[in-house]
Amino acid sequence: MSWPVWAAVTTPPPVPSTTSGSAYRMYRSILGAHTAILVSLCAFSVLPWIGRIGPGTPTFAVRTVIALVLLTAATTVFRVGERRWLLGMLCVTFLLATPSLGIDPVPNDSTVGMVLSAVGVMAARLLPLIRAMALVALLSGVHVLTQWLLGLPTSGLSLDATVLSLGTAAAAVGMVNAMQASAIATEAMSVDNRARELELVHAEAELRASTTSRRVLHDDVLGTLHLVSDGVAPADRIRRQCRATVDAILAVIASTGDEDEGDDRREVRGPDGLPESYAVLVDALQHASPIPVEVSVVGRPQRLPGLSDAQRAALLRASSEGVRNSARHGKADRVTLRISSDRDVTRFEVLDRGVGLAPSHSRGFGLQESVERPLAEVGGRSALLPRPDGGAALVLVLPREQRVGSRLLDAHGRTTDGLGSVRTLSRAVAIPLGTAWCVIAVHAVVIDPRLWTSLPVGLGWLLATAFVIRSAERGAPGTRWVVFIASMTIALQVIGIALLPDGAMLDFRSWSIGMSALPLVVFVLSLPTSVACVVLLAHIGVVLVAPVLRPELTAGLVPWGSLNAVITCPVPSMVLGSLIRRQGRSLEEQQARERTLEHRRAVEAWQAAMTDLYFAHVRLEVLPWLEAVADGLLDPDTDEVRKQATLLAVAARDDLYAPGFFDDSLRADVAHFRSRGGAVELRAGLVPGGFERPVGDVLRGLLPVSHGRRIIVSPPAPSERHVRISVVPAPHVGDIERLRTTGPSPFEADVDAFRAVLLVDDLPLSG
C-alpha cells in the first residue's frame, strides 16, 4: 500500500497505537532517521565556528545554545519520538537566537538554514504538510523582519536556504510518512488475515502429520509385514527390521510435533570417508534393508555437499523404498547405492540386477508417497528407469545448496519489503527535493550567469535520479549496476565541481553538488551499509579534495555547505535503510518463532487424532506382534507366523487407505471374515466414522452372507453421493433382498450372476 499524496499534505502522519508489530518497528526506524538528520544539522551548525569563535566572542553563547537545542531534540526524538514541545523549542530558538548570529559572522556559516531545516522536518512530522510548510515560511519572514527592525546584519538566511529547507522537509517527511502509514495499513491487514493464516498453518500441520503417518504405515508397517510373509529374508534380518519398525511406530505415537528442521552441514567424516550425514544415511539403510546394500561413491567423498536433516530423511525414505522394491518386485539379492555429485545436483542411485521393470509398470502408492512426495518437499525429483543389461535403477536427485544471494540482493529485498513500492520514493523524495534544487539552480544562474555551463550537470543529476528509481522499481540491483551508478555519480560530481567559478563552494552557487543528493538518497537506501558508506565517502572525498586542487573555490576554507549537501539527506537515508533491514531481520526472526510455535501446536493437536485414525489397529495388534517377533518369541520362519503377517498386513491397509473407518466391533467382524477366507478392501477416500453410518450397517449385514467372497468398499465419485459396495462373486439374491428390506439402512442393489453392487446413501460424503 502507499500513502496518498493528498492525505500526506492535509493530515498529520499516523502513529502506531501499540509498541509491537511491524508498524512500530517501522516507526522506530523513522525516528532513527529523524535523529540522524538532527545530529547532522547539529554537527554542521557547530563545525564552521570551531577554532574561529572563542568563549569571549559575542555569539559564542548563542551558538552553544543552538547546538544544545538541536542535540536535545535529536536525543528526545530517538527516545520517545517527536513531540510538539520540541517543535515549540526549535521555533523559539530560531526566532530568538538566530537573528543575532550576524553580530559576529563566520564565513561559510549556514547555522540559520540548519535550524530552519530542523523546524521544517519536526513540523512536518507533527502537523499536516501544508501547515508545516506554512510555518517554515512564516518563521522565515519573521526572521528577516526582525533583522530589519533591529538593524542587524544578515545572519545567512536567504531565498535559497528557505527553499532548500522547505524541499528537504517535504522530501524527508513525505517519504517517512508514506512508509509509516503503509506499515500501519499493512499491519492492520495482517491482523485481519490472522485467523486465515492460522487456519492455513493448521491445515499444513494436519497434512504433514497425515503424510508422516501414511508413510510409516506403508513403508515400515506394511513393508515389514510383507517381508515376514514373503519369507525371503533371513530370520535375524527380519527381527532387526521388526525392531526398527516398532521404534518407528512408537516414535510417531509418542511424537509431540517438535521437529528439528535445522541444517546439519558439518563435514565430519564417517565410515569409508563419507561425510557424517551420508554415513548416517548409509548405516540406517543397510541396517533396515532386507538384502545387502553396497555403496559406491563417484569421485572424492569429501567433495559431497552436506545434507540437512530434512534432506537426509527424504533420501533415506526414498532409497529404502527403492531397496524394498528391488527385493520384493525385482527379486534382486543385492543392490548398489551409487552416490555422485556435480556443480548443480547430488544423485543417489539404487541399482539392482533383478528381473527389471514390467513393460507397463506404473508408479504406485509406494513410489508416490515414499519417493516422489518426500523428495519434492526438499526440492528434489526421482526417476525409475530400466538398466540396459537388466535390472532397474531408482534415481534420486537433490539440487545442491544454492549460493546465497549477494548482499546487494538481500539488502534490496529487505529494504523494499519494508518500504513497499519504491514509487513512493520518486513521489515523496525526488520530486520535492528536486524541485527545491531546480529553483536554487535557476536563482543562482540568474544572479551569476557564469553558472549556466553547470546546467547540463544539473540535467544529468535529474536523469540519474530517474534512472536509479526506474532501475530500483524493476528489481534488485547487481554488482555491475551499483558500480555503474557509483561511477556515474562520482563523474558527474567531478564535472560539476570543475565547472564552478571561484568561491562558489562557499554559497549556493555550488548547487550542482547539492543536486547529487537526489540520486544518492534513493541509491544508498537499499544498499548494504558498508557499500553505501563507500559510495558516500567517495563523494565526500571529492568535495574535500576539490579545494585542495583548486583553493580558489573556497578561499582556503572548509566547504561545510557542500559537505552538508552530500551528507544531510543521503546519510539519514542510509541509516533509515539500515534500520529497516535490521528491523526486518528481527521481525522475520520473531515471525519465524511464532510460526514455528503455531505449527508445533497444530501438529501436537492433530497428532493424537492421527494416532487414533491411522494407528488404532497397529497399536493394539500389530505393535505387540512385531515386538514378539523382534524379541524372538515368534519364529518368522514358520508358516503360522507368515500367515498371521499376511492377515495383519491386510488389516493395516485399512488404516492406510481409510483411517478411522472401523471401530473395534466392526474391525473384529471384518477380521473374523478375513480369517475364514474372505476379503474386505477399503479404497482410498472413505471418510472416518463409517462404522456409525449406513455404510457400516450394510457392511455388517453383508459379512454373514458373503463367506469367502471379496467385498470392495469404494467412495463415491465426485458427482455422486453413494458409497459403492461391490461383492464378487454375488451373494444369493434372496440374502441381498432380505438385507435391503429388513436391514437398518436402505440401499440400492444391482445383482447379476457375477457380482453385486450396493449403492448406500452415506453422509457425510466421502472422497
C-alpha positions in Angstrom: 0.0 0.0 0.0 1.1 3.6 -0.3 0.1 6.8 1.5 -1.8 9.1 -0.9 -0.1 12.4 -1.7 -3.2 14.5 -0.7 -3.5 12.6 2.6 0.1 13.3 3.4 -0.5 17.0 2.6 -3.7 17.5 4.5 -3.3 15.2 7.6 -0.6 14.6 10.0 1.3 11.3 9.8 -0.3 8.4 11.7 1.3 7.0 14.8 1.2 3.3 15.8 -1.2 2.6 18.6 0.9 -0.3 20.0 4.5 -0.8 20.8 4.8 -4.1 19.0 4.5 -5.3 15.4 5.8 -4.2 12.1 4.3 -0.8 12.2 6.0 0.1 15.4 9.3 -1.2 14.1 8.9 1.0 11.1 8.1 3.9 13.4 11.3 3.3 15.3 13.3 3.2 12.1 11.8 6.5 11.1 12.7 8.0 14.4 16.3 6.8 13.9 16.4 8.5 10.5 15.0 11.7 12.0 17.6 11.5 14.8 20.3 11.2 12.2 19.1 14.3 10.4 19.1 16.4 13.7 22.6 15.1 14.6 23.8 16.0 11.2 22.3 19.5 11.4 23.8 20.0 14.8 27.2 19.0 13.6 27.2 21.3 10.6 26.0 24.2 12.7 28.9 23.7 15.1 31.8 22.7 12.8 32.2 26.1 10.9 32.9 28.1 14.1 35.2 25.6 15.9 38.6 27.3 16.1 37.2 30.7 14.9 34.9 31.6 17.8 36.1 31.5 21.4 34.2 31.8 24.7 34.7 35.6 24.7 33.0 36.3 21.4 29.5 37.8 21.4 27.8 34.9 19.7 29.5 32.0 21.4 26.7 31.5 24.0 24.0 31.7 21.3 25.8 29.2 19.1 26.2 26.9 22.1 22.5 27.1 22.9 21.6 26.3 19.3 23.8 23.3 19.3 22.4 22.0 22.6 18.9 22.5 21.4 19.5 20.5 18.3 21.2 17.8 20.2 18.5 17.7 22.8 15.9 17.4 20.1 17.8 14.5 18.5 18.1 12.6 21.8 14.4 13.1 22.7 13.2 12.0 19.2 15.2 8.9 19.4 14.0 8.1 22.9 10.3 9.0 22.8 9.5 10.3 19.4 8.5 13.7 18.1 6.7 16.0 20.5 5.0 19.4 20.0 7.1 20.9 22.8 10.2 20.1 20.7 8.7 21.9 17.8 8.0 24.9 20.0 11.5 24.8 21.4 13.0 24.8 17.9 10.7 27.7 16.8 11.7 29.8 19.8 15.3 29.1 19.2 15.1 30.1 15.6 13.2 33.3 16.3 15.3 34.5 19.3 18.7 33.1 18.7 19.5 33.0 15.0 19.0 36.7 14.2 21.9 37.7 16.5 24.4 35.4 14.6 25.1 38.3 12.2 26.7 40.3 15.0 29.9 38.3 14.7 29.5 36.5 11.3 31.5 33.4 10.5 32.5 32.8 6.9 30.9 29.7 5.3 28.3 29.6 8.1 24.8 28.1 7.5 23.6 27.7 11.1 20.3 29.6 10.3 19.5 27.3 7.5 20.2 24.3 9.7 17.9 25.4 12.4 15.2 26.2 9.9 15.5 22.7 8.3 15.2 21.2 11.8 12.0 23.2 12.3 10.7 22.1 8.9 11.3 18.4 9.5 9.9 18.4 13.0 6.8 20.4 11.9 6.1 18.1 9.0 6.3 15.1 11.4 3.7 16.6 13.8 1.5 18.7 11.5 -0.2 18.4 8.1 2.5 19.1 5.5 0.7 22.3 4.3 0.7 23.7 7.8 4.3 22.7 8.3 5.5 24.4 5.2 3.4 27.5 6.1 5.1 27.6 9.5 8.6 27.5 7.8 7.6 30.3 5.5 6.2 32.3 8.4 9.3 31.8 10.5 11.5 32.9 7.6 9.5 36.1 7.1 9.6 36.9 10.9 13.4 36.3 10.9 14.0 38.7 8.0 11.7 41.3 9.5 13.4 41.0 12.9 16.8 41.6 11.3 15.4 44.7 9.5 13.7 46.2 12.5 16.7 45.7 14.8 19.1 46.8 12.2 21.1 43.6 12.5 23.4 42.3 9.7 22.1 39.3 7.8 22.7 36.0 9.5 22.7 33.8 6.5 19.1 33.2 5.7 18.3 33.6 2.0 15.8 32.6 -0.5 17.9 29.6 -1.4 18.1 28.5 2.3 14.4 28.8 2.7 13.6 26.9 -0.4 16.1 24.1 0.5 14.6 23.9 4.0 11.1 23.5 2.5 12.2 21.0 0.0 14.2 18.9 2.4 11.4 18.8 4.9 8.9 17.9 2.3 11.1 15.1 0.8 12.1 13.6 4.1 8.8 13.7 5.8 6.9 12.7 2.7 8.9 9.5 2.5 8.7 8.6 6.1 5.1 9.4 6.5 4.3 7.3 3.5 6.3 4.4 4.9 4.8 4.8 8.4 1.2 4.9 7.0 1.9 1.9 4.7 3.3 -0.1 7.7 0.2 0.7 9.8 -2.1 -0.2 7.0 -0.2 -3.4 6.3 -0.2 -4.4 9.9 -4.0 -3.8 10.1 -4.4 -6.0 7.1 -2.2 -8.7 8.7 -4.4 -8.6 11.8 -7.5 -9.1 9.6 -5.9 -12.1 7.9 -4.6 -13.6 11.1 -7.4 -16.1 11.5 -7.0 -17.2 7.9 -3.2 -17.6 8.4 -3.8 -19.8 11.5 -6.2 -21.9 9.5 -3.6 -22.4 6.8 -0.9 -23.3 9.4 -3.3 -25.8 11.0 -4.2 -27.3 7.6 -0.5 -27.6 6.8 0.2 -29.3 10.1 -2.6 -31.7 9.5 -1.3 -32.6 6.1 2.2 -33.1 7.4 1.1 -35.3 10.3 -1.2 -37.3 8.0 1.6 -37.8 5.5 4.0 -38.9 8.2 1.5 -41.5 9.5 0.8 -42.8 6.0 4.5 -43.2 5.3 5.2 -45.1 8.4 2.2 -47.3 7.8 3.2 -48.0 4.2 7.0 -48.1 4.4 7.6 -49.5 7.9 4.5 -51.5 8.9 3.4 -52.9 5.6 6.9 -53.3 4.3 7.9 -55.3 7.4 4.8 -57.4 7.4 5.3 -58.2 3.7 8.9 -59.1 4.5 7.8 -61.6 7.1 5.0 -63.0 4.9 7.3 -63.5 1.9 9.9 -65.4 3.9 12.7 -64.4 1.6 14.9 -62.8 4.2 17.0 -64.5 7.0 15.4 -64.6 10.4 17.9 -62.3 12.0 17.4 -59.6 9.4 13.6 -59.9 9.9 14.0 -59.4 13.6 16.1 -56.3 13.1 13.5 -55.0 10.7 10.7 -55.7 13.2 12.6 -53.8 15.9 13.2 -50.8 13.6 9.5 -50.8 12.7 8.5 -50.9 16.4 10.7 -48.0 17.1 9.2 -46.1 14.1 5.7 -46.7 15.3 6.5 -45.7 18.9 8.2 -42.5 17.6 5.0 -41.5 15.8 2.7 -42.4 18.6 4.8 -40.5 21.2 5.6 -37.6 18.9 4.8 -34.1 20.1 5.4 -32.5 16.7 8.7 -30.9 17.9 10.7 -31.4 14.8 14.3 -30.3 14.4 14.4 -28.7 11.0 17.8 -27.2 11.4 20.6 -27.9 8.9 23.4 -30.2 9.7 26.2 -29.1 7.4 29.1 -30.3 9.3 31.7 -32.2 7.3 32.6 -34.8 10.0 33.8 -38.0 8.3 32.1 -41.3 8.9 32.9 -44.8 7.8 34.7 -45.1 4.4 35.4 -41.4 4.5 31.8 -40.3 3.9 30.6 -37.1 5.4 28.7 -37.7 8.6 25.3 -37.1 7.1 25.9 -39.6 4.4 27.4 -42.2 6.8 24.3 -42.0 9.0 22.0 -42.4 6.0 24.0 -45.4 4.6 24.2 -47.1 8.0 20.4 -46.7 8.6 19.7 -48.0 5.0 22.0 -51.0 5.4 20.6 -51.8 8.9 17.0 -51.9 7.7 17.4 -53.4 4.3 16.2 -57.0 3.6 19.1 -57.6 1.2 22.8 -56.4 1.3 23.4 -52.8 0.2 26.8 -52.0 -1.4 27.9 -48.3 -1.5 29.8 -46.7 -4.4 30.9 -43.1 -4.4 31.8 -41.4 -7.7 34.6 -39.0 -7.1 36.1 -37.9 -3.8 33.6 -38.4 -0.9 34.9 -35.3 0.9 33.5 -33.2 -2.0 30.0 -34.3 -1.4 27.8 -31.4 -0.1 26.3 -31.6 3.3 22.8 -32.9 3.8 20.2 -31.2 6.0 18.2 -33.4 8.4 15.2 -33.0 6.1 17.2 -34.0 3.0 18.7 -37.0 4.8 15.3 -38.2 6.0 13.8 -37.8 2.5 16.6 -39.7 0.9 16.5 -42.5 3.5 12.8 -42.9 3.0 13.1 -42.9 -0.8 16.1 -45.2 -1.0 14.6 -47.6 1.5 11.5 -47.9 -0.7 13.8 -48.5 -3.7 15.7 -51.3 -1.9 12.5 -52.9 -0.8 11.1 -52.8 -4.3 14.3 -54.3 -5.6 14.0 -57.2 -3.2 10.2 -57.7 -3.4 9.4 -56.9 -7.1 12.7 -57.1 -8.7 13.7 -60.4 -7.0 17.2 -58.9 -6.5 19.6 -60.5 -4.0 21.6 -57.3 -3.5 21.6 -53.6 -4.6 24.2 -50.9 -5.1 23.8 -47.4 -3.8 25.8 -45.1 -6.1 26.4 -41.6 -4.8 27.6 -38.8 -7.1 27.6 -35.0 -7.2 28.4 -32.2 -9.6 28.1 -28.4 -9.5 24.3 -28.5 -9.6 22.9 -31.7 -8.1 23.6 -34.7 -5.9 22.5 -38.1 -7.1 21.6 -41.2 -5.2 21.0 -44.3 -7.5 19.6 -47.5 -6.2 20.8 -50.1 -8.8 19.8 -53.8 -9.0 20.3 -56.7 -11.4 16.8 -58.2 -10.8 14.1 -59.0 -13.2 13.7 -55.4 -14.2 10.6 -53.4 -14.9 7.4 -54.7 -16.3 6.6 -53.3 -19.8 3.6 -51.5 -18.4 4.8 -50.7 -15.0 3.1 -47.8 -13.2 4.1 -45.6 -10.3 2.2 -47.0 -7.3 1.4 -45.7 -3.9 4.8 -46.5 -2.6 6.7 -44.5 -5.2 4.3 -41.6 -4.9 4.2 -41.4 -1.1 7.7 -42.6 -0.2 9.8 -41.4 -3.1 8.2 -38.5 -5.0 6.5 -36.7 -2.2 9.4 -36.5 0.3 11.9 -35.6 -2.4 9.6 -32.9 -3.7 9.4 -31.4 -0.2 13.1 -30.8 -0.2 13.3 -29.7 -3.9 14.3 -33.0 -5.4 13.0 -35.3 -8.0 13.1 -39.0 -8.9 13.0 -41.4 -11.9 12.5 -45.2 -12.1 14.4 -46.5 -15.2 15.3 -49.9 -16.7 19.0 -50.8 -16.8 20.4 -51.7 -20.2 21.8 -55.1 -19.1 18.8 -56.0 -16.9 17.5 -54.7 -13.6 16.2 -51.3 -12.5 17.6 -48.0 -11.4 15.8 -45.7 -9.0 17.5 -42.3 -9.5 17.1 -39.7 -6.7 18.2 -36.2 -7.4 18.7 -33.3 -5.0 19.8 -29.8 -6.0 23.0 -28.7 -4.4 22.6 -25.9 -1.9 22.2 -22.8 -4.0 24.6 -19.9 -3.4 23.0 -17.4 -1.1 22.0 -14.3 -2.9 24.5 -11.5 -2.8 24.4 -8.9 -0.1 23.1 -6.5 -2.7 20.1 -8.6 -3.5 19.5 -9.3 0.2 19.7 -5.7 1.2 17.5 -4.5 -1.7 14.9 -7.2 -0.9 14.7 -6.5 2.8 14.5 -2.7 2.2 11.8 -2.9 -0.4 9.9 -5.4 1.7 9.8 -2.8 4.5 9.2 0.2 2.3 6.7 -1.2 -0.1 6.7 0.3 -3.6 9.7 2.4 -4.5 7.4 4.7 -6.4 6.9 6.3 -3.0 10.5 7.5 -3.2 10.0 9.1 -6.6 6.9 10.9 -5.4 7.8 11.8 -1.9 11.6 12.4 -2.2 12.8 13.1 -5.7 10.0 15.5 -6.6 10.1 18.0 -3.7 13.9 17.8 -3.3 14.5 18.1 -7.0 12.1 21.0 -7.3 13.9 22.8 -4.5 17.3 22.4 -6.1 16.0 23.4 -9.5 14.7 26.6 -8.0 18.0 27.2 -6.3 19.9 26.4 -9.6 17.8 28.9 -11.6 18.1 31.5 -9.0 21.9 31.1 -8.9 22.2 31.2 -12.7 20.2 34.5 -12.7 22.5 36.0 -10.2 25.7 34.7 -11.7 25.3 33.9 -15.4 28.7 32.1 -15.4 27.0 29.1 -13.9 24.9 28.4 -17.0 27.7 25.9 -18.0 26.7 23.8 -15.0 23.1 23.4 -16.2 23.9 20.2 -18.2 25.3 18.7 -15.0 22.0 19.5 -13.2 20.1 17.8 -16.0 22.5 14.9 -15.6 21.6 14.6 -11.9 17.9 14.6 -12.7 18.3 11.9 -15.4 20.5 9.9 -13.0 17.7 10.1 -10.3 15.1 8.9 -12.8 17.3 6.1 -13.9 18.1 4.9 -10.3 14.4 5.0 -9.4 13.3 3.2 -12.5 16.0 0.5 -12.1 15.1 0.0 -8.5 11.4 -0.5 -9.5 12.4 -3.3 -11.9 14.2 -5.4 -9.3 17.2 -6.0 -7.1 20.5 -4.3 -8.3 23.5 -6.3 -9.4 27.2 -5.5 -8.7 27.7 -4.1 -12.1 24.7 -1.8 -11.7 26.0 -0.5 -8.4 29.4 0.1 -9.8 28.0 1.9 -12.8 25.7 4.2 -10.7 28.5 4.9 -8.3 31.0 5.7 -11.1 28.4 7.8 -13.0 27.5 10.0 -9.9 31.2 10.5 -9.0 31.9 11.5 -12.5 29.0 14.0 -12.5 30.3 15.3 -9.2 33.8 15.9 -10.5 32.5 17.5 -13.7 30.1 19.8 -11.7 32.9 21.0 -9.4 35.3 21.5 -12.3 32.8 23.9 -13.8 32.2 26.0 -10.7 33.6 29.6 -10.6 35.9 30.9 -7.9 34.4 31.0 -4.4 31.3 29.0 -5.5 31.7 26.3 -2.9 31.0 28.8 -0.1 27.4 29.5 -1.1 24.5 28.2 -3.1 26.4 28.6 -6.4 27.6 25.1 -5.7 24.0 23.8 -6.3 25.4 21.1 -8.6 27.0 19.5 -5.6 23.7 19.7 -3.7 21.8 18.1 -6.5 23.9 15.0 -6.1 21.7 14.2 -3.1 18.8 13.4 -5.4 20.1 10.1 -6.8 22.2 9.4 -3.7 19.2 9.4 -1.4 17.4 6.7 -3.4 20.6 4.9 -4.3 22.1 4.3 -0.8 18.7 3.5 0.8 18.7 -0.1 -0.4 22.5 -0.8 -0.4 24.3 -2.7 2.3 25.6 -0.2 4.9 29.3 -0.9 4.1 28.7 -0.4 0.3 26.6 2.8 0.9 29.4 4.2 3.2 32.0 3.6 0.4 29.8 5.5 -2.1 29.1 8.4 0.3 32.8 8.6 1.4 33.8 8.8 -2.3 31.5 11.8 -2.8 32.7 13.4 0.4 36.3 12.8 -0.7 35.7 14.5 -4.0 34.2 17.6 -2.2 37.2 17.7 0.2 39.8 17.2 -2.4 38.4 19.8 -4.8 39.5 22.8 -2.6 43.0 21.3 -2.3 43.4 21.1 -6.0 41.6 24.4 -6.6 41.9 26.6 -3.4 40.1 29.5 -5.2 36.9 27.5 -4.9 36.8 28.1 -1.1 39.4 30.7 -0.4 41.1 28.3 1.9 38.1 27.5 4.0 36.4 24.1 4.5 33.3 23.8 2.3 30.9 23.0 5.1 27.8 23.8 3.0 28.9 21.5 0.2 29.7 18.7 2.7 26.3 19.3 4.3 24.6 18.8 0.9 26.1 15.4 0.3 25.7 14.2 3.9 22.5 15.6 5.5 20.0 13.8 3.2 21.9 10.7 2.0 23.2 9.7 5.4 19.7 9.6 7.1 18.6 7.7 4.0 21.4 5.2 4.5 20.6 5.0 8.3 16.9 4.5 7.5 17.6 1.7 5.1 19.9 0.0 7.6 17.4 0.3 10.4 14.6 -1.0 8.2 16.7 -4.0 7.3 17.7 -4.7 10.9 14.1 -4.4 12.0 13.1 -6.6 9.1 15.5 -9.3 10.2 14.3 -9.0 13.7 10.7 -9.2 12.5 11.4 -12.2 10.3 13.0 -14.0 13.3 10.1 -13.2 15.5 7.6 -14.3 12.9 9.6 -17.5 12.3 9.5 -18.2 16.0 5.8 -17.5 16.2 5.1 -19.6 13.1 7.2 -22.4 14.4 5.3 -22.3 17.7 1.9 -22.2 16.0 3.0 -25.0 13.7 4.2 -27.1 16.6 0.9 -26.6 18.5 -1.1 -27.5 15.4 0.9 -30.7 14.9 0.6 -31.6 18.6 -3.2 -31.1 18.5 -3.5 -33.2 15.3 -1.0 -35.9 16.3 -3.4 -37.5 18.7 -6.2 -37.6 16.1 -3.7 -39.1 13.5 -2.7 -41.7 16.0 -6.3 -42.8 16.6 -7.1 -42.7 12.9 -4.0 -44.4 11.4 -2.7 -46.5 14.3 -5.7 -47.9 16.1 -5.2 -51.4 14.7 -1.4 -51.1 14.6 -1.1 -50.0 18.2 -3.4 -52.8 19.6 -2.4 -55.7 17.4 0.5 -55.2 15.0 2.8 -53.5 17.5 2.7 -56.3 20.2 3.1 -58.9 17.4 6.1 -57.2 15.9 7.7 -56.8 19.3 7.2 -60.6 19.8 9.0 -61.3 16.5 11.8 -58.9 17.3 12.3 -60.4 20.7 12.5 -63.9 19.4 9.2 -65.1 20.9 7.8 -65.8 17.5 9.7 -67.7 14.8 9.4 -65.8 11.4 10.3 -69.0 9.5 7.0 -70.7 10.4 4.0 -70.8 8.2 1.7 -69.7 11.0 3.7 -66.5 11.6 3.8 -65.8 7.9 0.1 -66.3 7.6 -0.5 -64.0 10.5 1.7 -61.4 8.9 -0.4 -61.5 5.8 -3.6 -61.0 7.8 -2.1 -58.2 9.8 -0.9 -56.5 6.6 -4.3 -56.7 5.1 -5.8 -55.1 8.2 -3.1 -52.4 8.3 -4.1 -51.4 4.8 -7.5 -50.4 6.2 -5.8 -47.8 8.4 -3.7 -46.7 5.4 -6.4 -46.2 2.9 -9.4 -45.5 5.1 -8.2 -44.4 8.6 -10.8 -44.4 11.3 -13.4 -46.1 9.1 -13.8 -49.1 11.5 -14.4 -49.2 15.2 -13.3 -52.1 17.4 -16.5 -54.1 16.9 -16.7 -53.8 13.1 -12.9 -54.4 12.8 -13.3 -57.6 14.7 -16.1 -58.7 12.5 -14.0 -58.0 9.4 -11.0 -59.8 10.9 -13.1 -62.8 11.5 -14.5 -62.7 7.9 -10.9 -62.5 6.6 -9.7 -65.3 8.7 -12.3 -67.6 7.1 -11.0 -66.8 3.6 -13.0 -63.7 2.7 -11.5 -60.4 1.6 -12.5 -56.9 2.5 -10.9 -54.0 0.7 -11.3 -50.3 1.6 -10.5 -47.9 -1.2 -8.8 -44.6 -0.5 -11.1 -41.6 0.0 -13.6 -43.1 2.6 -14.1 -40.6 5.4 -13.6 -41.8 9.0 -16.6 -43.0 11.1 -18.0 -45.4 8.6 -18.9 -47.8 11.4 -21.6 -45.4 12.7 -23.1 -44.5 9.3 -25.3 -46.5 6.9 -22.3 -48.0 5.1 -21.2 -49.7 8.3 -24.7 -51.2 8.9 -24.8 -52.6 5.4 -21.3 -54.0 5.6 -22.1 -55.7 8.9 -25.2 -57.3 7.2 -23.1 -58.5 4.2 -20.4 -60.3 6.1 -22.5 -63.2 7.3 -23.9 -63.9 3.8 -20.7 -63.4 1.8 -18.4 -66.2 3.1 -15.2 -66.5 1.1 -16.1 -63.6 -1.2 -14.4 -60.4 -2.0 -16.0 -57.2 -0.7 -14.8 -53.8 -2.0 -15.9 -50.6 -0.4 -15.3 -47.5 -2.6 -16.0 -43.8 -2.0 -18.5 -42.0 -4.3 -17.5 -40.3 -7.5 -17.4 -36.5 -7.4 -20.9 -36.3 -8.9 -22.4 -39.0 -6.7 -23.5 -39.3 -3.1 -23.5 -43.1 -2.8 -20.8 -45.3 -1.3 -20.4 -48.3 -3.6 -20.0 -51.8 -2.0 -19.1 -54.5 -4.6 -19.3 -58.2 -3.7 -17.6 -60.7 -6.0 -19.0 -63.2 -6.7 -22.5 -62.1 -5.9 -24.2 -63.5 -2.8 -27.6 -65.2 -3.1 -30.2 -62.7 -4.4 -32.5 -63.6 -1.6 -29.9 -62.6 1.0 -29.4 -59.3 -0.7 -33.1 -58.6 -0.9 -33.7 -59.6 2.7 -30.8 -57.3 3.8 -32.3 -54.5 1.7 -35.8 -54.8 3.1 -35.1 -55.7 6.8 -31.7 -54.0 7.4 -31.4 -50.8 9.4 -30.1 -48.8 6.4 -31.6 -48.7 2.9 -29.6 -49.1 -0.3 -30.0 -49.7 -4.0 -28.8 -53.0 -5.4 -27.7 -54.2 -8.8 -27.2 -58.0 -8.7 -26.2 -60.4 -11.6 -24.6 -63.8 -11.8 -21.1 -62.4 -11.4 -21.2 -59.5 -8.8 -23.5 -57.5 -6.6 -23.2 -53.7 -6.4 -24.8 -52.0 -3.5 -25.2 -48.1 -3.5 -25.5 -46.8 0.0 -26.7 -43.2 0.6 -23.9 -42.4 3.1 -23.5 -38.9 4.7 -21.2 -37.1 5.1 -20.0 -37.6 1.6 -16.7 -39.5 1.3 -13.9 -38.5 -1.0 
